[in-house]
Amino acid sequence: MSDRFGLNLPDYPWDRLTEFRNRAAGHPDGACDLSIGTPVDPTPPVIQAALAAAGDAHGYPTTAGTDELRESIAWWYQNWHGVTLDPASEVLPTIGSKEMVAWLPTLLGLGRAGLAVACPSAAYPTYEMGATIAGVDCRRIDAAEVAAGASLEGIGLLWINTPGNPTGEVLDTETLAAVVRRARNAGVVLASDECYGLLNWESKSPAPSILNAADGDHHGVLSVYSMSKQSNLAGYRAAFVAGDRELIGDLIKSRKHAGMIVPFPVQAAMTAGLRDTAHVFEQKERYRARRDLLRSGLEACGFRIDHSNAGLYLWSSADVSCWESLSKLADIGIIAGPGEFYGEAAMNHVRIALTASDERIGAASQRLHRAAG
């Protein structure tokens, strides 16, 4: 009977790295794990204090979020992007951004409508997995192709990702505006995953949000954001979505039925973290220093860095198979992420994460320089 039930999803791709992890662990000075973008620095004290103060959470929280949290999300968009949102109807907290990516096709009813999902050619695997869970197809279409006129026929949800994971590419406002126009004309929901937006390395300003390109009209457009990267909150599962009030309203209704609710203490922690900008700048500078060290080592060792204008990764290629590069790095005790996980377009790249301690980043940089001879 067991074969009749379950989603029969493929194995989690990161489990394929066991061989390389074991090889890297054999290095005399231990492994430098740069494969996954999980924060390693402390959660800011202001956020920890807010979580602790809200610990007496004996009642059910609201799916839509507290008034204070919704107002803080709207304030965040105004402060960082100059975008005005109605906190009562255009924002919604979520249990991390990954669950929104995975469940949005289902919550939009794409399976019932017989419509597909589209995502970038080199993309975070969860966009495709969300389509699989919803029982619909996933097509690979880049934002530049959409802007240039690529067909959106049969698509119900178009994902864009800026800054991109794994590439670190930042889409400019003109391209975003063109994608907004095309999606609206085709009647397609446009969702932009923007969780690396404040980690923009080529400007003091954040990377543009899709809501900047929407020019005050949020119809058909959703911005998805996570606090995991900006605030070292991966363990809190703290994120939100903002934009089209009708879509937000329907998502709130569906999530009420499904019990998809951000815990109250986490809502309090999010409220404090969104209002505090000092820790965001401090964390960005930590990552900048690590990025400079790793980039120097990778380039000395024969890797080319593509895009990587923002975010927590260096999208690196030695113009060979990602598995060959992964093997070379494992031999010097470094674990990276293989491009194959992100689609056929990424086969000759590896993703190098900045999310390791200063000591491990320094060790990785030294090993790369030594390997270069």
Steps between C-alpha positions, in 0.01 A plus 500: 500500500790739573571550128155654458572790734753781535624757252796285390725804480865461396769472765616828653786608269745598775513138613714434191791691654585233758804372308646850466427586863684190613799578278516863618475387864827313451696824463749539788344832598143382453235585242392849393131451422396765248218298348188629675393857573408456865603794724769431760510836680293577813141612476498873594431558871205732428325210325587243764365731770171552316459123457560437870262776607221342292556152642169489688310417181207297636246601238482436127675760285331654197583383149506856370746607771472751779426862416852588615660244271296600195585864561869410536498309171344799326756727669781273379392536136469876539837535673704279265312529171286813522191286438169580668286206614176473693595300811141382542466334159827481304740311729508151653761327724603149395682208661824572317505581129569143388155382604345783298707403196402134542131550569405808295411297185265285710349796685439678169309195373722444197427128494125560481554760227744280304764773492878464525770668710797677338834574668854608398726265303749489789279492806451394859350146477192584708330691215484177301414298809204732567368419155549128566309518829216683322498238223586743220786551256794734556661687210835678501472859375739781598374851575694641204320255270164604640586866455601427140166335421526129593159333505320470833216292359384231741688648795319605817794596722827657389783499754788739469788510747695821553766498633519151360586179680741354396624762254488821704367682193308823568220591257474873426177694537449529122508122456273452799250753363493320165436167675217658702334625179535164324366303798201729542415488131512120514296479822789329681579543871853638532687408820847636573723320751715780644649358819856621423386852410687690772830322427575704188879522455516762226281763663410631844137473390309171502445313178175619336180330613232393257276744688727785388434396140125469562490881540238509774264247335545163668241309297624150415837554670647345817831572672631216720765579761683315778675636808729194515779667304484860617452417869641150560150368559496174304404309814203727568332439160420870464384633164218685328326565171362835380312637203162434332232541769262249341768233480614577856141475623451162332831373637397603852171313463668183369770512766237537774338176385839326482632629833802663335576756770822668613533438879429805714849527655651495152258773391625713791862428406432594138344828605811595698739386227325684219516831686871469587725590206837516679545122518428466128789730405732329749425155360542618142853621576589164656394329180681754283832421671445125456400551138818691421717222649323220318489681168875561512567131572261366236636724226858409592401133471364539148132562563303770319233682703180563304231749610515478884407868522296432813415222741695247703673303224777519244378336178823345383616308192824341384327413169480132595222282642381613843582152632860532383528836677331356809757219507790743465369709788431197720862394460604821680228465762238735351136400443304692235156476344483339152336702226308196378264543795378825342427378147672398178607861432719486812693178434844664481471710816537449872339715767733621775322627812623785719324349801789363703695646790780748437748228597361245251475759222859600565610135493316441172660805340847385608442151360384640167807724474730208588331276243566766237873452558 
